[in-house]
Amino acid sequence: MTETKYSICGMCAVRCPVSVQVEDGRPVWIEGNTHDGGMGRSLCAKGGAAFAQREDRQRPAAPLLRRGQRGAGEWREVSWDEAYDYIVSRLRPIVAEHGGRSIVLSDRGGPFADLRQAFLKSLGSPNYINHDCTCGRNVHHASKSVYGMGRKDFAYDYENSRHIVLFGRNITESLKVKEVKSFLKGIKNGARVTYIDPRASVTAGKASRYWQIKPGTDYALLLGIAHCIVGNGYYDHEFVARYVNGLAEFKNFLAPYTPEWAAGECGIAAAEIEAFCRELNEDRPKVIIHPGWMLSRYRDSFYASRMIHILNALLGSIEQPGGLFYPKGPKDAGKSGLKSLASLVPAVNEERADGCGSRYPQWDKGAGMLQTALEAIDTGLPYPVKAYFVHRHNPFIAMPDTKEQRRILDRLDLIVAVDVNFSETAWFADVILPESTFLERDSILRTEKGLKPGFGRRQQCVKPLNNTKAGWEIYLELAKRLGKGEYFPFKSIEDIWLYQLQDTGLTSADFDAKGFVKLSDKAIWYDRDQLKFGTESGKIELVNPQWEAMGVPSLPAYAAPTAPPPGSFRLLFGRTGYQAHGQHQNNPILCDLLDVNRLWIHPVAANRLGIKDGDLVMVANGDQQGKIAAYVTDRIHPEAVFMLHGFGTDVPAKKRSFGKGLADQVFMQGKLKEWDQAGGGLNLAESFVTVTRA
């Protein structure tokens, strides 16, 4: 018997809607959910490798307890009861001595985090953190400082755009399937694309203009662009007069930052900058300047992103077809939203260990900052942190300086990893609780914002092959055993769905036909004459007095990036379309597509060092070094070298990928304590390495 199940992919953090064909209890085909018009049948290679992930025997198949030293890989397979009992026996004395606030949980965020937040809250801890310190915190906080709204409060209408500008937003490789399809339709419809990056990625191949910018000078280029836009009046005067504060001060600030000045800093000719600005003037307001997705790069990335947000406002691109729009939610469709699980639990009135909202008043509490939480673990300030839950998050490869992270985490009394795979961080844990693959688990319902808002459901398609459990089962059982079961009166995922849907007039059966429910048949756009922004003034703030009062200047003078030391290169990293935050490493299909990374180096630099394409080279920073094959190409800036992220795993259980390639993060020594001081994003592209023939 063949049946079709509609679910939500879990191979990366995008979580695309999928359709899975099941034959006699076995998955036999997976594709995009065709009921979703933006998705169609399309699916990326990561989603296509889902069956291989499920059948992979080199991943945890049952709960594991550590036997030897942390990280030694000595495990004892146990029952779920024994694993739960062990965690509870370690947590109770921790909470008794230090309180619930001594527990931290980090994950990759997203729409299913509500349950994990509720679990942590029930223990009395405010210390929920997601991965965003290595991703979009600079973008988010920059958006808050300009609009009073976060980065996810805006989306992009690529299909109808006339000009798409991408500062390192490698949209065709760090991809969302629906977004890429919309982007390609925009190109087919005649949109110009300007791509700016020290490395020519696949996205550069789709662009009508590619600028190989000097690394670390994005802010300089943006200042030159802003000078040209404002000085020549290439902006939407009516929109700016209605909604923007601070234009006169902004114009005065820009006076020295001419295109000629910018050219000297970033290497892009002034005439090209001016021609680009004339195009923006022709194409506005149907212009998208993407403020960045993963913008944890340089020490001033907050200000680069802030300038992009300002330019979008000046061009009148806000809530504009072909530009940026507010993703609409249930209320915009006149409907009630899903009930939050976290609302079942009393508020926790404790200072966060990471200082968000206190020591760092400008930083949102919601996503937290893992690097400052690690600082709290290390110092015991503002209070002791003793236990860490890490859910499908892999800080050892996502964050800099793995050696330093290990030293800090080894101070903890308990580390619990919940994951599908053996991540590097899970390998260092005390307990591994294996989560079922997304094909094998249900999840809580999610809200899907957009022009046509709705709700979506991840549905279990097949039974688990191994002794694994869904995340909702794990956290509800732990809460129960820790004496917090009163907050979660659910016996099944259907009970949770019923609770979430109680105000919506819907039932779980309404998801059976398509896997999702739309709350509006028509696209919802706001009246552009009545837009609202989240700042205290209700307007777009080019100079934000509230942020300045918190010690964050709105318009700081430009400071040139640190030049590479003699004989060194700035280390850059990225990924391809079939890498998934390290999860690709050992997937039987994905690691076969690309089992090792190479070091991109410019021909001029390679010739100077006597390096030829394919040569084995030694990369070093301090006492950290490793060998890798060179890829000699003019598609990388001469001052930089580049490698794909997510290689060089030291987890021997992952036999297909063990020891293959180099891990970029191990060369970022000292960078765990260096971040963009305004936005909080870690400086992941501020490390330098030497390269020699091996």
C-alpha positions as CSV (number, residue, x, y, z in Angstrom):
1,M,0.0,0.0,0.0
2,T,1.3,3.4,-1.0
3,E,0.3,6.6,0.8
4,T,1.5,10.2,0.7
5,K,2.5,12.1,3.9
6,Y,3.0,15.8,4.0
7,S,5.7,17.0,6.4
8,I,8.5,19.5,7.0
9,C,12.1,18.7,6.1
10,G,14.7,18.7,8.9
11,M,17.9,18.4,7.0
12,C,18.8,22.0,7.7
13,A,17.4,25.0,9.4
14,V,15.2,26.2,6.5
15,R,12.5,23.5,7.1
16,C,10.9,23.3,3.6
17,P,7.5,21.7,3.1
18,V,7.9,18.2,1.7
19,S,5.8,15.3,0.3
20,V,6.9,11.8,1.2
21,Q,5.6,8.6,-0.4
22,V,5.5,5.6,1.9
23,E,5.2,2.0,0.7
24,D,4.4,-0.7,3.3
25,G,5.9,1.4,6.0
26,R,9.1,2.4,4.1
27,P,9.8,5.8,2.6
28,V,10.4,5.4,-1.2
29,W,10.2,9.0,-2.6
30,I,10.6,12.5,-1.3
31,E,10.0,15.8,-3.1
32,G,8.7,19.3,-2.4
33,N,5.1,19.7,-1.4
34,T,3.3,20.6,-4.6
35,H,0.4,22.2,-2.7
36,D,2.9,25.0,-1.8
37,G,3.1,27.1,-5.0
38,G,6.5,28.5,-4.2
39,M,7.9,25.0,-3.5
40,G,6.4,22.9,-6.2
41,R,8.2,19.5,-6.6
42,S,11.6,21.1,-6.0
43,L,13.9,19.8,-3.3
44,C,17.6,20.5,-2.7
45,A,20.2,17.7,-2.4
46,K,20.1,17.9,1.5
47,G,16.4,17.0,1.4
48,G,17.1,14.3,-1.2
49,A,19.6,12.7,1.2
50,A,17.0,12.3,4.0
51,F,16.5,8.6,3.5
52,A,20.3,8.1,3.6
53,Q,20.4,9.9,7.0
54,R,17.7,7.6,8.3
55,E,19.5,4.5,7.2
56,D,22.9,5.6,8.3
57,R,24.4,3.2,10.9
58,Q,27.1,5.7,11.9
59,R,24.8,7.8,14.1
60,P,23.5,7.3,17.7
61,A,20.9,4.5,17.7
62,A,20.1,4.5,21.4
63,P,20.8,6.7,24.5
64,L,24.4,6.8,25.4
65,L,26.2,7.6,28.7
66,R,29.8,8.7,28.8
67,R,32.3,6.3,30.5
68,G,35.7,7.9,30.1
69,Q,37.0,11.4,29.8
70,R,34.8,14.0,28.0
71,G,35.5,13.7,24.3
72,A,37.3,10.4,24.5
73,G,34.4,8.6,22.7
74,E,33.9,5.9,25.4
75,W,30.1,5.3,25.6
76,R,27.8,2.9,27.2
77,E,24.5,2.2,25.5
78,V,21.6,2.4,28.0
79,S,17.8,2.4,28.1
80,W,15.8,5.6,28.0
81,D,14.9,5.1,31.7
82,E,18.5,4.9,32.7
83,A,19.4,8.0,30.6
84,Y,16.6,10.0,32.1
85,D,17.4,8.9,35.6
86,Y,21.0,9.9,35.2
87,I,20.1,13.4,34.0
88,V,17.6,13.9,36.8
89,S,20.1,12.6,39.4
90,R,22.6,15.2,38.2
91,L,20.2,18.1,37.7
92,R,18.5,17.9,41.1
93,P,21.5,18.8,43.2
94,I,22.6,21.4,40.7
95,V,19.2,23.2,41.0
96,A,19.1,22.7,44.7
97,E,22.5,24.4,45.2
98,H,22.5,27.0,42.3
99,G,18.9,27.3,41.2
100,G,17.3,26.7,37.9
101,R,19.1,29.7,36.4
102,S,22.3,27.6,36.4
103,I,21.0,25.7,33.4
104,V,21.5,26.8,29.8
105,L,19.9,25.4,26.6
106,S,21.0,26.2,23.1
107,D,19.6,25.1,19.8
108,R,19.2,26.3,16.2
109,G,16.1,28.3,17.0
110,G,13.2,28.2,14.6
111,P,9.4,27.6,14.9
112,F,9.7,24.4,17.0
113,A,11.8,26.0,19.8
114,D,8.7,26.9,21.8
115,L,8.6,23.5,23.5
116,R,12.3,23.7,24.5
117,Q,11.9,27.2,25.8
118,A,8.9,26.0,27.8
119,F,10.9,23.1,29.2
120,L,13.8,25.4,30.3
121,K,11.4,28.0,31.7
122,S,9.7,25.3,33.8
123,L,13.1,24.6,35.4
124,G,13.4,28.3,36.4
125,S,16.0,29.3,33.9
126,P,15.9,32.4,31.6
127,N,18.9,31.0,29.7
128,Y,17.5,29.9,26.3
129,I,20.0,30.7,23.5
130,N,19.9,29.9,19.8
131,H,22.7,29.8,17.2
132,D,22.3,33.4,16.1
133,C,25.5,34.8,17.5
134,T,27.2,33.0,14.6
135,C,24.5,34.0,12.1
136,G,22.1,37.0,12.0
137,R,22.4,38.8,15.3
138,N,24.2,41.8,13.7
139,V,21.5,42.0,11.1
140,H,18.7,41.7,13.6
141,H,20.0,44.3,16.0
142,A,20.8,46.6,13.1
143,S,17.2,46.3,12.0
144,K,16.0,47.0,15.5
145,S,18.1,50.2,15.6
146,V,16.7,51.5,12.4
147,Y,13.1,50.3,12.3
148,G,12.5,49.1,15.8
149,M,11.7,45.7,14.2
150,G,13.8,42.6,13.8
151,R,15.4,40.9,10.8
152,K,12.5,38.4,10.5
153,D,10.0,41.3,10.4
154,F,11.0,41.8,6.7
155,A,10.9,39.4,3.7
156,Y,11.8,39.9,0.1
157,D,9.7,39.9,-3.2
158,Y,12.5,38.8,-5.5
159,E,10.2,37.7,-8.3
160,N,8.9,41.2,-8.9
161,S,12.1,43.1,-8.2
162,R,14.0,45.2,-10.7
163,H,17.3,45.1,-8.8
164,I,18.6,42.6,-6.3
165,V,21.8,43.6,-4.4
166,L,23.5,40.9,-2.3
167,F,26.4,41.6,0.0
168,G,27.8,38.1,0.4
169,R,24.3,36.6,0.6
170,N,25.1,33.5,-1.4
171,I,21.4,32.8,-2.1
172,T,21.9,29.9,-4.5
173,E,24.2,27.9,-2.1
174,S,23.2,28.9,1.4
175,L,19.7,28.3,0.2
176,K,16.0,28.3,0.8
177,V,14.4,26.4,-2.1
178,K,11.4,28.7,-2.4
179,E,13.7,31.8,-2.1
180,V,16.0,30.6,-4.8
181,K,13.1,29.9,-7.2
182,S,11.7,33.3,-6.6
183,F,15.2,34.8,-7.2
184,L,15.6,32.9,-10.5
185,K,12.1,34.1,-11.6
186,G,13.2,37.6,-10.8
187,I,16.2,37.2,-13.0
188,K,14.0,35.7,-15.8
189,N,11.7,38.7,-15.4
190,G,14.6,41.1,-16.1
191,A,15.9,42.0,-12.6
192,R,19.5,43.2,-12.4
193,V,21.6,41.4,-9.8
194,T,24.6,43.0,-8.1
195,Y,26.7,40.5,-6.1
196,I,29.4,41.8,-3.7
197,D,31.8,39.3,-2.1
198,P,35.6,38.7,-1.9
199,R,34.8,35.2,-3.4
200,A,32.9,34.6,-6.6
201,S,30.3,32.0,-5.4
202,V,27.7,30.3,-7.6
203,T,25.5,33.3,-6.9
204,A,28.1,35.6,-8.6
205,G,27.5,33.5,-11.7
206,K,23.9,34.6,-11.7
207,A,24.7,38.3,-11.3
208,S,24.7,41.0,-13.9
209,R,27.5,42.7,-11.8
210,Y,30.0,41.1,-9.6
211,W,32.3,43.2,-7.3
212,Q,35.3,41.4,-5.7
213,I,35.4,43.7,-2.7
214,K,38.4,43.9,-0.4
215,P,37.6,41.8,2.7
216,G,36.4,43.8,5.6
217,T,35.4,47.0,3.7
218,D,31.6,46.4,3.2
219,Y,30.9,49.4,5.4
220,A,33.2,51.6,3.3
221,L,31.5,50.7,0.1
222,L,28.1,51.3,1.6
223,L,29.1,54.7,2.8
224,G,30.2,55.6,-0.7
225,I,26.9,54.3,-2.1
226,A,24.9,56.3,0.5
227,H,26.9,59.4,-0.2
228,C,26.0,59.1,-3.9
229,I,22.3,58.3,-3.3
230,V,21.7,61.2,-0.9
231,G,23.9,63.7,-2.6
232,N,22.2,63.2,-6.0
233,G,18.7,62.9,-4.6
234,Y,18.4,59.3,-5.8
235,Y,15.8,58.4,-3.1
236,D,12.1,58.4,-2.6
237,H,11.5,61.9,-1.3
238,E,7.9,61.4,-0.4
239,F,8.5,58.2,1.5
240,V,11.5,59.7,3.4
241,A,9.5,62.9,4.3
242,R,6.7,60.7,5.7
243,Y,8.6,58.0,7.5
244,V,12.3,58.9,8.0
245,N,14.0,60.9,10.8
246,G,17.5,62.2,10.8
247,L,18.2,62.8,7.1
248,A,20.0,66.1,7.6
249,E,22.4,64.7,10.2
250,F,22.9,61.6,8.0
251,K,23.8,63.8,5.0
252,N,26.3,65.8,7.1
253,F,27.9,62.5,8.3
254,L,28.3,61.2,4.7
255,A,30.1,64.3,3.5
256,P,33.7,62.9,3.5
257,Y,32.6,59.4,2.3
258,T,32.6,60.0,-1.5
259,P,32.6,57.2,-4.1
260,E,36.3,58.2,-4.7
261,W,37.1,57.7,-1.1
262,A,35.2,54.4,-1.0
263,A,37.1,53.2,-4.1
264,G,40.4,53.7,-2.3
265,E,39.2,51.6,0.6
266,C,37.3,48.7,-1.0
267,G,38.9,48.5,-4.5
268,I,35.6,49.2,-6.5
269,A,36.1,52.0,-9.0
270,A,34.2,55.3,-8.2
271,A,32.7,55.3,-11.7
272,E,31.3,51.9,-11.1
273,I,29.8,52.9,-7.8
274,E,28.2,56.0,-9.4
275,A,26.8,53.9,-12.3
276,F,25.4,51.4,-9.8
277,C,23.6,54.2,-7.9
278,R,22.1,55.6,-11.1
279,E,20.7,52.1,-11.7
280,L,19.2,52.0,-8.2
281,N,17.5,55.4,-8.9
282,E,16.1,54.0,-12.2
283,D,14.9,50.8,-10.5
284,R,13.5,52.1,-7.2
285,P,11.3,51.3,-5.3
286,K,11.4,47.7,-6.7
287,V,14.9,47.3,-5.2
288,I,16.1,44.7,-2.6
289,I,19.4,45.3,-0.9
290,H,19.6,42.2,1.3
291,P,20.8,43.2,4.8
292,G,22.6,39.9,5.2
293,W,21.7,36.4,6.4
294,M,24.8,35.1,8.1
295,L,26.5,38.4,8.8
296,S,28.8,37.4,11.7
297,R,31.9,38.4,9.8
298,Y,33.7,41.6,10.6
299,R,34.0,43.9,13.6
300,D,31.7,46.5,11.9
301,S,29.2,44.2,10.3
302,F,26.4,45.7,12.5
303,Y,27.1,49.0,10.8
304,A,27.3,47.5,7.3
305,S,23.9,45.9,7.8
306,R,22.5,49.1,9.4
307,M,23.5,51.1,6.3
308,I,21.8,48.5,4.1
309,H,18.6,48.9,6.2
310,I,18.9,52.7,5.8
311,L,19.4,52.4,2.0
312,N,16.3,50.2,1.6
313,A,14.3,52.9,3.5
314,L,15.7,55.8,1.4
315,L,14.8,53.9,-1.8
316,G,11.2,53.5,-0.6
317,S,11.4,49.7,-0.8
318,I,9.5,49.0,2.3
319,E,6.1,47.1,2.0
320,Q,6.6,47.4,-1.7
321,P,6.0,44.7,-4.4
322,G,9.4,44.0,-5.8
323,G,11.0,45.2,-2.6
324,L,10.7,44.3,1.1
325,F,7.5,43.4,2.8
326,Y,6.3,42.6,6.3
327,P,5.6,38.9,6.7
328,K,1.9,38.8,7.8
329,G,0.7,36.6,10.6
330,P,-2.7,35.2,11.7
331,K,-3.9,38.6,13.1
332,D,-3.4,40.2,9.7
333,A,-5.8,37.7,8.3
334,G,-8.3,38.3,11.1
335,K,-7.5,35.0,12.8
336,S,-6.2,33.8,16.1
337,G,-2.7,32.4,16.4
338,L,-1.3,29.2,17.9
339,K,-1.2,29.0,21.6
340,S,2.4,29.1,23.0
341,L,3.6,26.2,25.1
342,A,5.9,28.6,27.0
343,S,2.8,30.5,28.1
344,L,1.8,27.5,30.3
345,V,4.8,28.2,32.5
346,P,5.2,31.1,35.0
347,A,7.6,33.9,34.0
348,V,11.2,33.6,35.2
349,N,12.4,36.9,36.7
350,E,16.1,36.3,36.7
351,E,19.0,38.1,35.0
352,R,20.3,36.2,32.0
353,A,23.7,34.7,32.4
354,D,24.8,36.0,29.0
355,G,23.9,39.6,29.9
356,C,21.4,40.2,27.2
357,G,19.1,43.0,28.4
358,S,21.3,43.9,31.4
359,R,25.1,44.2,30.8
360,Y,24.2,44.5,27.1
361,P,20.9,46.4,27.2
362,Q,20.7,46.7,23.4
363,W,20.7,42.9,22.8
364,D,17.4,41.0,22.6
365,K,16.8,38.5,25.3
366,G,15.0,36.1,23.0
367,A,17.9,34.5,21.1
368,G,20.7,35.3,23.6
369,M,24.4,35.2,23.0
370,L,26.2,31.9,23.4
371,Q,29.7,33.5,23.6
372,T,28.9,35.5,26.6
373,A,27.1,32.6,28.2
374,L,30.4,30.7,27.8
375,E,32.1,33.5,29.6
376,A,29.6,33.1,32.4
377,I,30.4,29.4,32.6
378,D,34.1,30.2,32.7
379,T,33.9,33.0,35.3
380,G,30.9,32.1,37.4
381,L,29.6,35.6,36.8
382,P,26.9,36.9,37.2
383,Y,26.2,33.5,38.8
384,P,27.4,29.9,38.4
385,V,26.2,28.0,35.3
386,K,26.5,24.3,35.8
387,A,24.4,22.4,33.2
388,Y,24.0,22.7,29.5
389,F,21.5,21.1,27.1
390,V,22.5,21.4,23.5
391,H,19.8,20.5,21.0
392,R,20.7,19.9,17.3
393,H,23.3,22.6,17.7
394,N,27.0,22.2,17.2
395,P,29.0,25.1,18.7
396,F,32.3,23.2,18.4
397,I,32.2,23.8,14.6
398,A,29.8,26.8,14.5
399,M,31.9,29.0,16.8
400,P,35.5,29.9,16.9
401,D,38.4,28.3,18.8
402,T,37.2,24.8,19.5
403,K,40.0,24.2,21.9
404,E,38.9,27.1,24.1
405,Q,35.3,26.0,24.0
406,R,36.3,22.5,25.2
407,R,38.2,24.0,28.1
408,I,35.2,26.1,29.2
409,L,32.5,23.4,28.8
410,D,34.6,21.0,30.8
411,R,33.9,23.1,33.8
412,L,30.2,22.1,33.7
413,D,28.7,19.4,35.9
414,L,26.4,18.1,33.2
415,I,26.2,18.3,29.4
416,V,23.2,16.7,27.6
417,A,23.1,16.6,23.8
418,V,19.9,15.9,21.9
419,D,20.7,15.2,18.3
420,V,20.2,12.9,15.3
421,N,23.9,12.7,14.5
422,F,27.2,12.5,16.4
423,S,28.0,16.2,16.3
424,E,31.4,17.3,17.6
425,T,29.7,18.9,20.6
426,A,27.6,15.8,21.3
427,W,30.8,13.7,21.3
428,F,32.0,15.9,24.2
429,A,28.7,15.5,26.2
430,D,27.9,13.3,29.2
431,V,24.7,12.0,27.8
432,I,23.5,11.7,24.2
433,L,19.7,11.4,23.7
434,P,19.2,10.4,20.1
435,E,16.3,12.3,18.4
436,S,14.5,10.5,15.6
437,T,15.1,11.8,12.1
438,F,12.5,14.2,10.8
439,L,10.9,11.4,8.7
440,E,10.3,9.5,12.0
441,R,9.0,12.3,14.2
442,D,6.1,14.6,14.7
443,S,6.7,18.2,15.9
444,I,4.6,20.9,17.4
445,L,2.7,23.0,14.9
446,R,4.4,26.1,13.4
447,T,3.2,29.5,12.3
448,E,4.1,30.3,8.7
449,K,4.2,34.0,8.1
450,G,4.2,35.6,4.7
451,L,1.9,37.4,2.3
452,K,-0.5,34.5,2.8
453,P,-0.1,33.5,6.4
454,G,-0.9,30.1,7.8
455,F,0.1,27.1,9.9
456,G,2.2,24.1,9.1
457,R,2.7,20.6,10.4
458,R,5.6,18.2,10.6
459,Q,4.0,14.8,10.5
460,Q,5.7,11.5,11.3
461,C,6.0,9.6,8.0
462,V,7.5,6.3,9.1
463,K,8.4,4.6,12.4
464,P,11.9,5.0,13.8
465,L,14.5,2.4,12.7
466,N,16.4,2.7,16.0
467,N,15.7,3.3,19.7
468,T,15.2,7.1,19.2
469,K,12.5,9.5,20.2
470,A,10.9,12.8,19.0
471,G,12.0,15.9,20.8
472,W,8.6,16.6,22.2
473,E,8.7,13.1,23.9
474,I,12.1,13.7,25.4
475,Y,11.4,17.1,26.9
476,L,8.0,16.2,28.3
477,E,9.3,13.1,30.0
478,L,12.2,15.0,31.5
479,A,9.9,17.7,32.8
480,K,7.7,15.1,34.3
481,R,10.6,13.3,36.1
482,L,11.9,16.7,37.3
483,G,8.5,17.4,39.0
484,K,7.3,19.9,36.3
485,G,4.8,17.7,34.6
486,E,1.9,19.9,35.8
487,Y,2.9,22.5,33.2
488,F,2.6,19.9,30.3
489,P,-0.6,18.0,30.6
490,F,-0.1,16.2,27.3
491,K,0.0,12.5,26.6
492,S,0.5,12.7,22.8
493,I,1.4,15.0,20.0
494,E,-2.3,15.2,19.2
495,D,-2.9,16.6,22.6
496,I,-0.2,19.3,22.0
497,W,-1.7,20.1,18.6
498,L,-5.2,20.4,20.1
499,Y,-3.9,22.8,22.7
500,Q,-2.0,24.9,20.1
501,L,-5.1,25.1,17.9
502,Q,-7.7,25.8,20.6
503,D,-8.4,29.4,19.6
504,T,-8.1,28.9,15.8
505,G,-11.2,27.0,15.0
506,L,-9.1,24.3,13.3
507,T,-8.3,20.7,14.1
508,S,-5.3,18.6,13.2
509,A,-7.4,16.9,10.5
510,D,-7.4,20.2,8.6
511,F,-3.7,19.6,7.9
512,D,-4.2,16.2,6.3
513,A,-5.0,17.3,2.8
514,K,-2.0,19.6,2.2
515,G,0.2,19.5,5.3
516,F,-0.6,23.2,6.0
517,V,-3.5,25.6,6.4
518,K,-3.6,29.0,4.8
519,L,-5.5,31.7,6.6
520,S,-5.8,34.0,3.5
521,D,-6.4,33.3,-0.2
522,K,-5.1,36.6,-1.2
523,A,-1.7,38.3,-0.6
524,I,-2.0,40.8,2.3
525,W,-0.3,44.2,1.8
526,Y,-0.4,47.1,4.2
527,D,-1.5,50.6,3.2
528,R,1.8,52.4,2.5
529,D,0.2,55.6,3.8
530,Q,-0.2,54.0,7.2
531,L,2.9,52.0,7.9
532,K,4.0,51.5,11.5
533,F,7.5,51.0,12.8
534,G,8.6,49.8,16.2
535,T,10.8,52.7,17.3
536,E,9.7,55.1,20.0
537,S,9.0,57.8,17.4
538,G,7.1,55.3,15.2
539,K,9.4,56.3,12.3
540,I,12.6,55.0,10.7
541,E,15.5,56.3,12.7
542,L,18.7,57.1,10.8
543,V,20.0,58.4,14.2
544,N,18.4,56.4,17.0
545,P,18.6,58.3,20.3
546,Q,17.5,55.3,22.4
547,W,20.3,53.2,21.0
548,E,22.8,56.0,21.5
549,A,21.7,56.2,25.1
550,M,22.7,52.5,25.4
551,G,26.1,53.3,24.1
552,V,25.6,52.4,20.5
553,P,26.3,55.3,18.1
554,S,24.2,55.4,15.0
555,L,26.8,56.8,12.6
556,P,30.3,56.0,13.7
557,A,33.3,57.0,11.6
558,Y,34.7,54.3,9.4
559,A,37.8,52.4,10.6
560,A,39.8,50.5,8.0
561,P,40.0,46.7,8.6
562,T,43.2,45.2,10.1
563,A,45.6,44.4,7.3
564,P,46.9,40.8,7.0
565,P,50.2,40.5,8.7
566,P,53.1,40.1,6.3
567,G,52.9,36.7,4.6
568,S,49.4,36.1,6.0
569,F,45.9,35.9,4.5
570,R,42.5,36.7,5.9
571,L,40.6,33.3,6.4
572,L,37.1,33.2,4.8
573,F,34.7,30.3,4.8
574,G,31.3,29.4,3.2
575,R,29.4,26.4,2.0
576,T,27.8,24.7,-1.1
577,G,24.2,23.9,-1.7
578,Y,24.4,20.4,-0.2
579,Q,26.1,21.3,3.1
580,A,23.8,21.5,6.2
581,H,25.5,23.0,9.2
582,G,27.9,20.1,9.6
583,Q,25.1,17.5,9.1
584,H,26.3,16.8,5.6
585,Q,29.7,15.5,7.0
586,N,28.9,11.9,7.3
587,N,25.7,11.5,5.3
588,P,26.2,8.6,2.9
589,I,25.1,10.6,-0.1
590,L,26.2,14.1,0.7
591,C,29.7,13.3,1.8
592,D,30.1,11.3,-1.4
593,L,29.2,14.4,-3.4
594,L,32.0,16.3,-1.6
595,D,34.2,14.5,0.9
596,V,37.0,17.0,1.4
597,N,37.5,20.8,1.1
598,R,40.2,22.7,-0.6
599,L,41.9,26.0,0.0
600,W,41.1,28.7,-2.5
601,I,44.1,31.0,-3.2
602,H,44.6,33.7,-5.8
603,P,47.1,33.0,-8.6
604,V,49.3,36.0,-7.7
605,A,49.6,34.8,-4.1
606,A,50.1,31.2,-5.2
607,N,52.9,32.1,-7.6
608,R,54.6,34.1,-5.0
609,L,54.6,31.1,-2.7
610,G,55.5,28.5,-5.4
611,I,52.1,26.8,-5.0
612,K,50.4,25.1,-8.0
613,D,46.8,24.0,-8.3
614,G,46.3,20.7,-6.4
615,D,49.5,21.1,-4.3
616,L,49.2,20.1,-0.7
617,V,49.7,23.2,1.5
618,M,50.2,23.8,5.2
619,V,47.7,26.3,6.8
620,A,48.7,27.7,10.2
621,N,47.8,30.2,12.9
622,G,49.8,30.1,16.1
623,D,50.1,26.5,17.2
624,Q,47.2,25.3,15.0
625,Q,48.1,23.9,11.6
626,G,46.8,21.4,9.0
627,K,47.3,20.2,5.5
628,I,44.9,20.8,2.6
629,A,45.0,20.8,-1.2
630,A,45.2,24.2,-2.9
631,Y,42.7,25.4,-5.4
632,V,44.4,28.2,-7.4
633,T,41.7,30.6,-8.7
634,D,41.2,34.3,-9.4
635,R,37.7,33.9,-7.9
636,I,39.1,34.8,-4.5
637,H,40.5,38.1,-3.4
638,P,44.3,38.2,-3.3
639,E,44.4,39.2,0.4
640,A,42.2,36.2,1.4
641,V,42.1,32.4,1.3
642,F,38.8,30.4,1.5
643,M,37.7,27.0,2.5
644,L,34.3,25.3,2.7
645,H,33.0,25.0,6.3
646,G,32.1,21.8,8.1
647,F,35.1,19.6,7.4
648,G,38.0,18.1,9.5
649,T,35.7,16.3,12.0
650,D,37.6,14.6,14.8
651,V,34.7,12.3,15.7
652,P,35.9,8.7,14.8
653,A,32.3,7.3,14.8
654,K,31.8,9.3,11.6
655,K,34.0,6.9,9.6
656,R,33.2,8.3,6.2
657,S,34.3,11.9,7.0
658,F,36.7,11.4,9.9
659,G,39.8,13.5,9.5
660,K,39.0,14.6,6.0
661,G,39.8,18.2,5.1
662,L,40.4,21.1,7.4
663,A,38.1,22.8,10.0
664,D,38.1,26.6,9.5
665,Q,37.0,27.4,13.1
666,V,40.1,25.9,14.7
667,F,42.2,28.6,13.2
668,M,40.0,31.3,14.8
669,Q,42.1,31.4,17.9
670,G,41.1,34.0,20.5
671,K,38.0,34.9,18.5
672,L,35.6,33.4,21.0
673,K,36.0,36.6,22.9
674,E,35.9,39.0,20.0
675,W,32.6,40.1,18.6
676,D,30.9,43.1,17.0
677,Q,30.5,45.3,20.0
678,A,27.2,46.9,18.7
679,G,25.4,43.9,17.3
680,G,27.0,41.0,19.1
681,G,27.8,38.8,16.1
682,L,31.1,36.9,16.4
683,N,33.9,38.1,14.2
684,L,34.2,34.9,12.1
685,A,36.3,36.6,9.3
686,E,38.8,38.4,11.4
687,S,41.5,35.6,11.6
688,F,44.7,35.4,9.6
689,V,46.6,32.3,8.5
690,T,49.9,31.6,6.8
691,V,50.1,29.2,3.8
692,T,53.2,27.3,2.8
693,R,53.9,24.3,0.6
694,A,53.6,21.1,2.6
